[in-house]
Amino acid sequence: MSSEKPGSATPLSDPDRDRAAHPPGPGQPQVVTGAGSAPIGDRMVSGSGSMVLPAVPIRNIQMKFAVLVGLIQVGEVSNRDIVETVLNLLVGGEFDLEMNFIIQDSESIGCMVDLLSHCEVTCQAEVWSMFTAILRKSVRNLQTSTEVGLIQQVLSKMSSVDDMIADLLVDMLGVMASYSITVKELKLLFSMLRGDNSIWPRHSIKLLSVLNQMPQRHGPDTFFNFPGRSAAAIALPPIAKWPYQNGFTLNTWFRQDPLNNINVDKDKPYLYCFRTSKGVGYSAHFVGNCLIVTSLKSKGKGFQHCVKYDFQPRKWYMISIVHIYNRWRNSEIRCYVNGQLVSYGDMAWHVNTNDSYDKCFLGSSETADANRVFCGQLGAIYVFSEALNPAQIFAIHQLGPGYKSTFKFKSESDIHLAEHHKQVLYDGKQASSISFTYNAKATDAQLCLESSPRENTSIFVHSPHALMLQDVKAIVTHSIHSAIHSIGGIQVLFPLFSQLDYRQLNDSSVDTSVCATLLAFLVELLKSSVAMQEQMLGGKGFLVIGYLLEKSSRVHITRAVLEQFLSFAKYLDGLTHGAPLLKQLCDHVLFNAAIWIHTPAKVQLSLYTYLSAEFIGTATIYSTIRRVGTVLQLMHTLKYYYWASNPLESSGITPKGLDGPRPSQKEIISLRAFMLLFLKQLILKDRGVKEDELQSILNYLLTMHEDDNIHDVLQLLVALMSEHPASMIPAFDQRNGIRVICKLLASNSENIRVQALKVLGYFLKHLGHK
């Protein structure tokens, strides 16, 4: 897999080759063109080709937009011309979604927003859809839009825009908010969701879909952004001696973000380069979508290893390159992508030199010419002074792309980690093996502060801090988790559940998708953050939500809502610390009959089928839910909500669940069967029945007098007596169950009397000599 290539190692410098297309810098004149016109630096041309401005250079972007607004107001330009001119102004040249799509001047975004208020709806729609496309295309465009506060500008205009434009703006806001949203912007968004006089604000229900996109982040919160220009890199200080005795590992998250697709075949962007002044050392560079790891042992001679993986542009990957040192046999190299081994082989990588490594760069070769610089984003970079094993690398990947600490404190991460991963990461060995690490949060202006534990021995000649050269920037974005924490945590969502019955402006109907949308957002937040789960537990979140759902119309409790609750129950069941929150979810939502009784029968059937089959079958459920309390709650539910015959007349019990549509009697009997199956499995799951559980069943049979309401519960009692006599008979005797038999033998129904005699038979059969 690796081969020695004397004299044929990857060429390291070729200053004549450069990227084919360079967007003009801030000081250069920008081209403004209309549709069908040739690029003209100092005048604007209409679609027909007639000159509409004197040939005076207009260098100010605001002035260019102001001129275009004037032309729109006098009706001089077509919609097509407007769209093309706006896009050309944004990218400072001729716009092309594949070749030239980077926004050059941040001021142009605000100018575009103002200009669109003068345009027709169809023209606005075309510009916004193209603008969203270029945001999706490049993190640079997202960052530029974030810096000018585009979310706030768009939200302030939301209430006044047309329906079609609102849909496009919501789509764009979703893209931007999943990249970064500040506390101020999130507060503004929530203020726009607050209803008044039982009416949702205009377009607010559309804005709810933005919430669902926010947690869908694919990269780290903080990262280094490399523009792909000549000499744009992070320069490390000289390293005295490279750590090789125990091998070494380089680990980082990266994302290639090419400016265009012109030079993909010619460019050889470097991920890292650690070399001496004589050109020997270690590096890794991309050729197309492949990564080549190189060890140069003398000028022009060395070894290369090709990582057999297809790295796609604009996608985050965690790369771990492990160099294993063997003194007496061949050394090895192992390459992991996203925690999985993808490529390995023998490779004599060790460079035997006493020189210091004074040509060390991240995102560039030592020549730093435009063909050799990395274009994209890098997360935290670690170099460990030992060859990490597969378990360690997999566990690092579980920490996610946002991790930037030093493996010292088990509870430092907000991501749920399995206990065995914590043992691998936090045993102290990994922290002590960090040779150096840099991350975008630990920066001061252009200085990158080296962040390894203070007690670790430095491998640098002097100061360990690195320098960001040219336009390399440390970018800090704000996730929904940090923003929502600053405005009160997950509790800020609860008031939205009290607005479920609100109507939309000029629409008498209630939107039944709101509840499912809110729950999807809530569940996604809870799944991605341990801190949010603790907030939910401490604030009794499911009690609040259960209460608000009870107060709302049952049209909101759809199949989609049930699926959200059940998926979260399954998720919690798989967590070691999920039991308390699962218990709260069960008590206040899943077992709360007041929420479910008026929902469609199919929804109820799905719930009770799940409870009686998949739910009770999992090992952790039994230890999670309050067993006796749940039995009592279910018997209460059967008596007051899921009665087959109204118990008011014969039993004198005031029934509940009459203030809305109920399932038919046939459906009720079917639902009761699943509930009793759940009850039976719950009782028999452990060492038989408890006296309080049996008492609740006996109480039910004593107080209910309708045959339809008694029959299935009596059958449950017969089954329990026959299948678990060891615990049932003493409990039945202790709680004077014989009174129930006497009461049932007086029934008019022969079926009931037969079942009662069966209970008596089992009781007498297993009773002692008493």
C-alpha positions in Angstrom: 0.0 0.0 0.0 3.0 2.2 0.6 6.0 2.4 -1.7 9.4 4.0 -1.7 9.7 6.6 -4.5 13.3 7.8 -4.8 13.2 11.1 -6.5 9.5 10.9 -7.3 7.8 12.2 -4.2 5.0 14.7 -4.6 6.4 18.0 -6.0 6.4 20.5 -3.2 6.5 23.9 -5.0 5.3 25.2 -8.3 4.8 28.9 -7.9 3.8 29.5 -11.5 0.5 27.6 -11.1 -2.3 29.5 -9.4 -6.0 29.3 -9.2 -7.6 30.2 -12.5 -10.2 32.5 -11.0 -9.6 35.1 -8.2 -12.5 37.2 -7.2 -11.6 40.9 -7.0 -10.5 42.1 -3.6 -12.2 44.8 -1.6 -10.2 47.6 -3.3 -10.6 46.5 -6.9 -13.4 47.9 -9.1 -16.4 45.5 -9.4 -18.2 44.6 -12.5 -21.9 45.4 -12.8 -23.7 43.9 -15.7 -27.3 43.5 -16.8 -28.7 40.6 -18.7 -27.1 40.0 -22.0 -24.4 42.7 -21.5 -20.7 42.3 -21.7 -18.8 43.1 -18.4 -18.3 46.8 -18.2 -16.4 48.2 -15.2 -17.8 51.7 -15.1 -21.3 51.7 -16.5 -24.6 49.8 -16.1 -26.3 48.4 -19.2 -29.9 47.5 -19.6 -31.1 44.2 -21.1 -31.6 45.8 -24.5 -28.0 47.0 -24.5 -28.8 50.7 -24.3 -26.6 52.7 -21.9 -28.5 54.1 -19.0 -25.7 55.7 -17.0 -22.9 58.1 -18.0 -19.5 56.4 -18.1 -18.5 57.5 -14.6 -16.8 54.9 -12.4 -19.2 53.8 -9.5 -17.0 52.1 -7.0 -19.4 52.3 -4.0 -21.7 49.2 -3.7 -24.4 51.3 -2.1 -24.4 53.7 -5.0 -24.6 50.9 -7.5 -27.7 49.5 -5.7 -29.2 53.1 -5.4 -28.8 53.5 -9.2 -30.6 50.2 -9.8 -33.4 51.2 -7.4 -33.8 54.4 -9.4 -34.1 52.5 -12.7 -36.7 50.1 -11.1 -38.8 53.1 -9.9 -38.9 54.6 -13.4 -39.6 51.1 -15.0 -36.4 51.0 -17.0 -35.4 47.4 -16.2 -37.0 44.0 -16.6 -37.3 41.5 -13.8 -34.7 39.3 -15.5 -32.2 42.2 -15.6 -32.8 43.0 -12.0 -32.2 39.4 -10.9 -29.0 39.1 -12.9 -27.7 42.5 -11.9 -28.3 41.9 -8.2 -26.5 38.5 -8.3 -23.6 40.1 -10.2 -23.3 42.9 -7.7 -23.3 40.3 -4.8 -20.4 38.3 -6.2 -18.5 41.2 -7.7 -18.5 39.9 -11.3 -20.5 37.6 -13.5 -22.6 35.3 -11.3 -22.3 31.6 -11.8 -23.7 29.0 -9.3 -20.8 26.7 -10.1 -17.9 29.0 -10.7 -18.5 32.4 -9.1 -20.9 32.4 -6.1 -19.0 33.9 -3.2 -20.4 37.2 -1.8 -17.6 39.8 -2.0 -19.0 42.8 -0.1 -21.0 42.3 3.0 -22.7 45.7 2.5 -24.4 44.4 -0.7 -26.6 42.0 1.4 -28.4 44.9 3.2 -28.6 46.8 -0.1 -30.2 43.8 -1.7 -32.8 43.5 1.1 -33.8 47.2 0.7 -33.9 47.0 -3.1 -36.2 44.0 -3.1 -39.0 46.1 -1.4 -39.2 48.0 -4.7 -39.5 44.9 -6.9 -42.5 42.8 -8.0 -43.2 39.6 -6.0 -42.0 37.3 -8.8 -38.7 39.1 -9.0 -38.3 39.0 -5.2 -39.0 35.3 -5.3 -36.4 34.6 -7.9 -33.7 36.6 -6.0 -34.5 35.0 -2.7 -34.4 31.5 -4.1 -31.1 32.1 -5.8 -29.7 33.8 -2.6 -30.7 30.7 -0.5 -29.0 28.5 -3.1 -25.7 30.4 -2.7 -26.0 30.3 1.1 -26.3 26.5 0.9 -23.3 26.4 -1.4 -20.7 28.1 0.8 -20.0 28.6 4.5 -18.4 31.9 3.6 -21.7 33.3 2.4 -23.4 32.1 5.5 -20.8 33.7 7.7 -21.0 37.0 5.7 -24.8 37.0 6.1 -24.5 36.3 9.8 -22.1 39.1 10.3 -24.5 41.7 8.8 -27.4 40.4 10.9 -29.5 39.1 8.0 -31.8 37.0 10.2 -32.8 40.1 12.1 -33.4 42.1 9.0 -35.6 39.4 7.4 -37.6 38.7 10.6 -38.4 42.4 10.9 -40.0 42.3 7.4 -41.8 38.9 7.8 -45.2 40.3 8.9 -45.5 42.4 5.8 -44.4 40.1 3.0 -46.5 38.1 0.5 -47.3 34.4 1.2 -45.0 33.1 -1.5 -42.1 35.3 -0.3 -42.7 34.2 3.3 -42.2 30.5 2.3 -38.9 31.4 0.6 -37.8 33.5 3.5 -38.6 30.7 6.0 -36.5 28.3 3.9 -33.6 30.8 4.0 -34.0 31.5 7.7 -33.8 27.7 8.3 -30.5 27.5 6.5 -29.1 30.5 8.4 -30.4 29.5 11.8 -29.0 26.0 11.5 -25.6 27.7 10.9 -25.7 30.3 13.7 -28.4 32.2 15.7 -27.7 34.8 18.3 -29.6 35.3 21.6 -31.0 38.5 20.2 -32.2 36.9 17.0 -33.8 33.9 18.9 -35.6 36.3 21.2 -37.0 38.2 18.2 -38.1 34.9 16.6 -40.0 33.9 19.8 -41.6 37.3 20.1 -42.9 36.8 16.6 -44.5 33.5 17.6 -46.5 35.0 20.5 -50.2 35.2 19.7 -52.7 37.7 20.7 -56.5 37.4 21.2 -56.3 33.7 20.2 -54.8 34.5 16.9 -51.3 33.5 15.6 -49.3 36.5 14.2 -49.0 36.5 10.4 -46.7 33.8 9.0 -45.8 32.6 12.5 -46.9 29.0 11.9 -44.5 29.0 8.9 -41.8 30.3 11.1 -42.2 27.3 13.4 -40.6 25.2 10.7 -37.4 27.2 11.2 -37.2 25.8 14.7 -37.0 22.3 13.4 -34.0 23.1 11.2 -32.0 24.7 14.0 -30.7 21.6 15.7 -29.6 20.1 12.4 -25.9 21.2 12.6 -23.3 19.1 10.9 -20.1 20.8 12.0 -18.4 22.4 15.0 -19.6 25.7 16.6 -16.1 27.1 16.2 -13.6 26.5 13.3 -10.8 28.0 11.3 -11.8 29.3 7.9 -9.2 29.1 5.2 -9.9 31.3 2.1 -7.8 29.4 -0.3 -5.6 32.3 -1.2 -1.8 32.3 -1.5 0.0 32.3 1.9 -3.3 31.9 3.8 -2.4 29.3 6.5 -1.7 28.8 10.2 2.0 29.0 10.9 3.2 26.9 13.9 6.3 27.9 15.8 9.5 25.7 15.4 9.2 22.2 16.9 12.5 21.0 18.6 12.0 17.3 18.2 9.2 15.3 16.7 7.6 12.8 19.1 8.1 9.4 17.4 9.1 6.8 20.1 5.5 5.8 20.8 4.3 6.7 17.3 2.1 9.8 16.8 -1.5 10.6 15.8 -3.0 13.6 14.1 -6.7 14.1 14.6 -9.0 16.9 13.3 -12.4 17.6 11.7 -12.2 19.3 8.2 -14.5 20.4 5.4 -13.3 21.2 1.9 -15.1 24.3 0.6 -13.6 25.1 -2.9 -14.2 28.5 -4.3 -15.2 26.9 -7.6 -14.6 23.7 -9.6 -12.0 25.0 -12.1 -8.8 23.8 -10.6 -9.9 20.7 -8.8 -7.6 18.5 -10.8 -4.6 20.9 -10.7 -4.7 21.9 -7.0 -3.0 19.9 -4.3 -4.2 21.6 -1.1 -2.3 20.6 2.0 -4.1 19.7 5.2 -0.9 20.0 7.2 2.9 20.1 6.7 5.5 19.6 9.4 9.0 19.9 7.9 12.5 21.0 8.6 14.4 23.7 6.6 15.9 20.8 4.6 12.4 19.8 3.4 12.1 16.5 5.4 9.2 15.7 7.6 5.5 14.8 7.5 2.5 16.2 5.4 -0.9 15.3 4.0 -2.4 16.8 0.9 -5.5 16.2 -1.3 -5.3 15.2 -5.0 -8.9 15.4 -6.2 -11.0 13.7 -3.6 -8.1 11.5 -2.2 -5.8 12.3 0.7 -2.1 11.5 0.3 -0.1 11.1 3.5 3.6 11.7 2.9 6.8 11.1 4.9 9.8 12.7 3.3 13.1 11.2 4.7 15.4 13.2 2.5 15.0 15.8 -0.2 12.7 14.3 -2.9 12.7 10.8 -1.3 10.2 9.2 1.0 7.0 7.3 1.3 3.4 8.0 0.5 0.2 6.4 1.5 -3.1 7.0 -0.3 -6.1 7.1 2.0 -8.7 5.0 0.2 -11.7 7.2 0.8 -13.8 9.5 -1.4 -13.8 12.9 0.5 -16.7 15.0 -0.9 -16.5 18.8 -0.9 -18.7 20.7 1.6 -19.0 17.8 4.0 -17.5 17.5 7.5 -15.2 14.5 8.2 -13.1 13.5 11.1 -9.7 12.3 10.0 -7.3 10.4 12.3 -3.9 9.5 10.9 -2.1 7.1 13.2 1.7 6.5 12.8 2.7 3.3 14.6 6.5 3.0 15.4 8.2 -0.4 15.5 11.9 -0.5 16.2 12.6 -4.1 15.0 10.1 -4.5 12.2 8.2 -2.3 9.7 6.4 0.7 11.1 2.8 1.2 10.1 0.3 3.8 9.2 -3.4 3.6 9.9 -6.0 6.1 8.6 -9.5 6.5 10.2 -12.4 8.5 8.8 -15.3 9.3 11.1 -13.9 6.8 13.7 -13.7 3.9 11.2 -10.5 2.4 9.8 -10.5 2.9 6.1 -6.8 2.4 5.0 -3.6 1.0 6.5 -0.2 -0.5 5.5 3.4 -0.8 6.4 5.4 2.4 6.0 8.8 3.4 7.3 7.6 6.9 8.2 10.2 7.8 10.8 12.3 10.8 9.8 15.8 10.6 11.4 16.9 14.1 11.8 18.3 16.4 14.6 17.1 19.6 12.9 14.2 21.5 14.3 10.9 21.4 12.4 10.7 25.1 11.5 8.4 24.8 8.4 5.2 23.8 10.1 1.8 24.8 8.7 -1.8 23.9 9.0 -3.7 24.3 5.8 -0.7 24.8 3.6 2.7 23.4 2.3 5.9 25.3 3.3 5.8 27.1 -0.1 2.2 28.4 0.6 1.5 29.1 -3.1 -2.1 29.3 -4.2 -2.2 25.7 -5.5 -1.0 24.2 -2.2 -3.2 26.0 0.3 -6.3 24.4 1.9 -9.6 26.0 1.0 -12.3 25.2 3.6 -12.8 24.8 7.3 -10.8 23.1 10.1 -12.1 22.2 13.6 -9.9 21.6 16.6 -6.5 20.1 15.6 -4.8 17.5 17.9 -1.4 15.9 17.7 -0.9 13.1 20.2 2.6 11.7 21.1 1.3 8.1 20.8 -0.4 5.9 18.3 -4.1 6.0 19.4 -6.0 2.7 19.3 -9.3 2.1 17.4 -11.4 2.4 20.7 -9.9 5.8 21.5 -10.5 7.1 18.0 -14.1 5.8 17.9 -14.7 7.4 21.3 -13.2 10.8 20.1 -15.6 10.7 17.1 -18.6 10.1 19.6 -17.7 13.4 21.2 -18.7 15.2 18.0 -17.1 17.8 15.8 -17.5 20.6 18.4 -15.1 19.0 21.0 -12.1 21.2 21.7 -11.0 20.4 25.3 -8.2 18.1 26.6 -9.9 14.9 27.8 -9.7 15.7 31.5 -13.3 15.9 32.9 -15.9 13.2 32.3 -18.8 15.6 32.6 -17.4 18.3 30.3 -19.4 17.3 27.2 -23.1 18.0 26.7 -23.3 14.9 24.4 -24.4 11.7 26.0 -21.4 9.3 26.0 -21.5 5.6 26.9 -19.6 4.7 30.1 -17.0 2.6 28.2 -16.2 5.5 25.9 -15.7 7.7 29.0 -13.3 5.2 30.5 -11.2 5.1 27.3 -11.1 8.9 26.9 -10.7 10.1 30.5 -8.2 7.7 32.0 -5.6 10.4 32.0 -3.3 8.8 29.4 -5.0 10.6 26.5 -4.7 14.0 28.1 -1.0 13.5 28.9 -0.2 12.4 25.4 -1.4 15.7 23.7 1.7 17.2 22.1 -0.2 20.3 20.9 -3.7 21.3 20.1 -5.3 24.4 18.5 -8.9 25.5 18.3 -10.7 28.5 17.0 -12.1 29.5 20.4 -8.7 29.9 21.9 -7.5 32.8 19.8 -6.4 36.3 20.3 -6.6 38.4 17.2 -4.4 36.5 14.7 -2.7 34.4 17.5 -3.8 30.8 18.0 -3.2 29.8 21.6 -1.8 26.3 22.1 -4.2 24.6 24.5 -2.7 21.3 25.7 -2.6 20.6 29.5 0.0 22.8 31.2 1.8 19.8 32.8 2.5 18.2 29.4 6.1 18.6 28.2 6.4 21.2 25.4 7.9 20.0 22.1 8.4 23.5 20.8 11.7 25.4 20.7 10.2 28.4 22.4 6.6 29.8 22.6 4.0 27.2 21.4 1.4 29.7 20.0 0.7 29.7 16.3 -0.2 32.5 13.9 -3.1 32.8 11.4 -1.7 34.3 8.2 -3.4 36.4 5.6 -7.2 36.0 5.7 -7.4 32.8 7.8 -10.1 33.6 10.4 -11.3 32.0 13.6 -15.1 31.7 13.2 -17.4 31.4 16.3 -21.0 30.5 15.6 -23.9 30.2 18.0 -25.9 27.0 18.2 -29.6 26.9 19.2 -28.5 25.1 22.4 -26.3 28.0 23.6 -28.9 30.6 22.5 -31.9 29.0 24.1 -30.0 28.4 27.3 -29.4 32.2 27.5 -33.1 33.0 27.3 -34.3 30.6 30.0 -33.7 27.1 28.6 -36.2 24.6 27.2 -39.0 26.1 29.3 -39.4 29.0 26.8 -41.1 26.5 24.5 -43.9 25.6 26.9 -46.1 28.7 26.4 -46.3 27.8 22.7 -48.2 24.6 23.6 -50.9 26.9 25.2 -51.5 28.5 21.8 -52.4 25.3 20.0 -56.0 26.3 19.6 -55.2 29.7 18.2 -56.4 30.5 14.7 -54.5 32.0 11.9 -55.3 35.5 10.7 -58.3 35.4 8.3 -58.7 31.7 8.8 -61.3 30.2 11.1 -59.7 26.7 11.1 -57.1 25.5 13.6 -53.7 24.2 12.2 -53.3 20.7 13.6 -49.7 20.4 12.5 -48.4 22.9 15.1 -48.2 20.4 18.0 -46.2 17.8 16.0 -43.8 20.6 14.8 -43.2 21.9 18.4 -42.8 18.3 19.7 -40.3 17.4 17.0 -38.2 20.5 17.9 -38.4 19.7 21.6 -37.5 16.1 21.1 -34.5 17.0 18.8 -33.2 19.4 21.4 -33.5 16.9 24.2 -31.8 14.1 22.2 -28.8 16.3 21.4 -28.2 17.8 24.9 -27.8 16.2 28.3 -28.2 19.7 29.9 -31.6 20.1 28.2 -32.8 16.7 29.6 -31.8 17.8 33.1 -33.8 21.1 32.6 -36.8 19.1 31.4 -36.6 16.8 34.4 -36.1 19.6 36.9 -38.8 21.8 35.5 -41.3 18.9 35.3 -41.6 19.6 31.6 -43.8 16.6 30.6 -46.2 17.5 33.5 -46.6 21.0 32.0 -47.0 19.7 28.4 -49.5 17.0 29.5 -51.6 19.6 31.3 -51.5 21.9 28.3 -52.5 19.1 25.9 -55.4 18.2 28.2 -56.6 21.8 28.0 -56.3 21.9 24.2 -58.6 20.5 21.5 -57.8 16.8 20.8 -57.5 17.5 17.1 -53.9 18.3 17.8 -53.1 14.8 19.1 -52.4 13.2 15.8 -50.5 10.1 14.8 -47.4 12.3 14.2 -47.6 13.6 17.8 -47.9 10.0 19.2 -44.9 9.0 17.0 -42.8 11.8 18.6 -43.7 10.7 22.1 -43.0 7.1 21.4 -39.7 7.7 19.6 -38.5 9.8 22.6 -39.6 7.0 25.0 -37.5 4.5 22.9 -34.6 6.9 23.0 -34.8 7.4 26.8 -35.1 3.6 27.2 -31.6 3.2 25.6 -29.9 5.8 27.9 -28.3 4.8 31.2 -29.6 8.0 32.9 -32.9 8.2 31.0 -35.1 6.5 33.6 -36.3 9.6 35.6 -37.3 11.5 32.5 -39.0 8.3 31.0 -40.9 7.9 34.2 -42.1 11.5 34.0 -43.1 11.0 30.3 -45.1 7.9 31.2 -46.9 9.3 34.2 -47.9 12.6 32.7 -48.4 11.8 29.0 -48.4 8.1 27.9 -50.5 6.9 30.9 -52.7 10.1 31.0 -56.0 8.9 29.7 -57.5 12.5 29.7 -55.1 13.3 26.8 -55.9 10.2 24.6 -59.6 9.3 25.2 -60.9 11.8 22.5 -58.2 11.1 19.9 -59.0 8.9 16.9 -59.3 5.2 17.8 -56.4 4.3 15.5 -54.1 6.6 17.5 -55.2 5.1 20.8 -54.8 1.6 19.4 -51.2 2.4 18.4 -50.4 3.7 21.8 -51.8 0.7 23.8 -50.4 -1.8 21.3 -47.0 -0.3 21.9 -47.4 -0.2 25.6 -48.5 -3.9 25.8 -45.9 -5.2 23.4 -42.7 -3.3 22.7 -42.7 -1.0 25.7 -43.2 -3.6 28.5 -40.8 -6.0 26.7 -37.7 -3.8 27.3 -35.5 -4.6 30.3 -35.2 -1.1 31.7 -39.0 -0.3 31.7 -39.8 -2.4 34.7 -37.2 -0.7 36.9 -38.2 2.7 35.5 -41.9 3.1 36.0 -43.6 3.0 39.4 -45.1 -0.4 39.3 -47.9 -0.2 41.9 -48.7 3.4 41.0 -49.0 2.4 37.3 -51.4 -0.5 38.1 -53.5 1.9 40.2 -53.5 4.5 37.5 -54.5 2.0 34.8 -57.4 0.6 36.9 -58.6 4.2 37.5 -58.3 4.8 33.7 -60.4 1.6 33.0 -63.1 2.7 35.5 -63.5 6.4 34.6 -62.4 6.7 31.0 -62.5 3.4 29.1 -65.8 2.0 30.4 -67.7 -0.2 27.9 -71.1 0.7 29.5 -71.8 4.0 31.2 -71.3 3.3 35.0 -73.4 6.3 36.2 -76.7 4.5 36.5 -75.8 1.1 38.1 -72.5 1.8 39.8 -73.1 5.5 40.7 -69.7 6.4 39.3 -69.5 9.8 37.5 -67.7 8.9 34.2 -65.1 11.1 32.6 -64.2 11.5 28.9 -67.7 12.5 27.8 -66.9 16.0 26.7 -65.7 14.9 23.2 -65.9 12.1 20.7 -65.2 8.6 22.1 -64.3 5.4 20.4 -67.2 3.0 19.7 -68.0 0.3 22.3 -66.4 -2.3 20.1 -63.2 -0.2 19.9 -63.3 0.5 23.6 -63.4 -3.3 24.4 -60.4 -3.8 22.0 -58.5 -1.0 23.7 -59.3 -2.5 27.2 -57.9 -5.8 26.1 -54.5 -4.2 25.3 -54.5 -2.2 28.5 -55.2 -5.4 30.6 -52.5 -7.3 28.7 -50.1 -4.5 29.6 -51.3 -4.7 33.2 -50.9 -8.5 33.4 -47.4 -8.4 32.0 -46.5 -5.6 34.5 -47.8 -7.6 37.4 -46.1 -10.9 36.4 -42.9 -9.3 35.3 -41.2 -9.8 38.6 -41.9 -12.0 41.7 -45.7 -12.1 41.4 -48.5 -9.8 42.5 -48.2 -7.2 45.3 -51.1 -6.8 47.7 -51.8 -3.2 46.7 -52.1 -4.2 43.1 -54.5 -7.0 43.8 -56.5 -4.6 46.1 -57.0 -2.2 43.2 -58.4 -5.0 41.0 -60.7 -6.2 43.8 -61.9 -2.7 44.4 -62.7 -2.3 40.8 -64.8 -5.6 40.8 -66.6 -4.6 44.0 -67.5 -1.1 42.8 -68.5 -1.7 39.2 -71.8 -3.4 38.5 -72.1 -3.4 34.7 -71.3 -6.9 33.1 -69.5 -5.2 30.1 -67.2 -3.4 32.5 -66.5 -6.4 34.7 -66.1 -9.3 32.4 -62.6 -8.6 31.0 -61.1 -7.6 34.4 -62.5 -10.8 36.0 -60.9 -12.8 33.2 -57.6 -11.1 34.1 -58.1 -12.1 37.8 -58.7 -15.8 36.7 -55.6 -15.8 34.6 -53.5 -14.3 37.5 -54.9 -16.9 39.9 -54.1 -19.8 37.6 -50.6 -18.6 36.4 -49.2 -17.3 39.6 -50.9 -19.0 42.6 -47.8 -18.7 44.8 -48.2 -14.9 45.2 -51.9 -14.5 44.3 -53.5 -16.9 46.8 -51.9 -15.5 50.0 -52.6 -11.9 48.8 -56.2 -12.8 47.8 -56.7 -14.3 51.3 -55.1 -11.4 53.1 -57.3 -8.9 51.3 -60.6 -10.8 51.8 -61.0 -11.5 48.1 -63.8 -14.0 49.1 -66.1 -10.9 49.4 -65.7 -10.2 45.7 -66.6 -13.8 44.8 -69.8 -13.5 46.8 -70.7 -10.2 45.2 -70.0 -11.7 41.7 -72.0 -14.9 42.3 -75.1 -12.7 42.7 -74.7 -11.4 39.1 -77.5 -11.9 36.6 -75.0 -13.0 34.0 -74.2 -16.6 33.9 -70.8 -15.8 32.3 -69.8 -13.7 35.3 -70.9 -16.4 37.8 -68.9 -19.0 35.9 -65.8 -16.8 36.0 -66.3 -16.1 39.7 -66.6 -19.9 40.5 -63.3 -20.4 38.6 -61.6 -17.8 40.9 -63.1 -19.6 43.9 -61.9 -23.0 42.5 -58.3 -21.8 42.1 -58.4 -20.1 45.5 -59.6 -23.3 47.3 -57.2 -25.5 45.3 -54.1 -23.7 46.4 -55.3 -22.6 49.8 -53.5 -24.3 52.8 -55.1 -26.3 55.5 -56.6 -23.2 57.1 
